[in-house]
Amino acid sequence: MPAGTEDLVALLKADHKTVEALLAAVDSTAESAIVEYFCKVREELVRHEVAEELVVYPAFRRNVPGADAVADARIAEQSEAEEALARLDKQEDDPAALRSGLVKLRGNVLAHAIREEQEVFPLLESHTGTEELQELGRRYEKALAAAPTHPHPHAPDSPPGNIVLGPVAALVDRVRDAMKRSS
Ligand SMILES: [Fe+2]
């Protein structure tokens, strides 16, 4: 498929692989870098989940008969992940607790991604035409690009040791607002 014409499901699967690779690094990340790593994980997950909630699940509910129960269950899992991130936000002073929380989060997020790949994406794909899948793919990419990024902890105006973790709920709201403005 030529660049720029990838459909939604291909983009989602590629995104899942990126998140999976990022989460695999939790074991090899040094304690001194764990807060910075957590910021990256939080940003990636929030961006991906909000884009799914704005683009994927509305199309899934619209196109697939009887999809609501599955959509509600998957969105509830995403909300749980956001709550877990919010709890971890408060553990920046305890690298060991942050790491073990991230390991637990990884298990839940990967199980959720498998359920999406098995229960959501194939049904969405079989009930949606090629053109619409490509249009949804464009909207999904636009949504991801519109999300504001969290300041990098090592940016010049924010030296190491001066990392401020904002509330996850506020990050979710900012990502959601930016995506809505872009759509
Ligand atoms: Fe996903």
Residues whose N, C-alpha, C, O or C-beta is under 5 A from the ligand:
A	BS01	LIG	E116
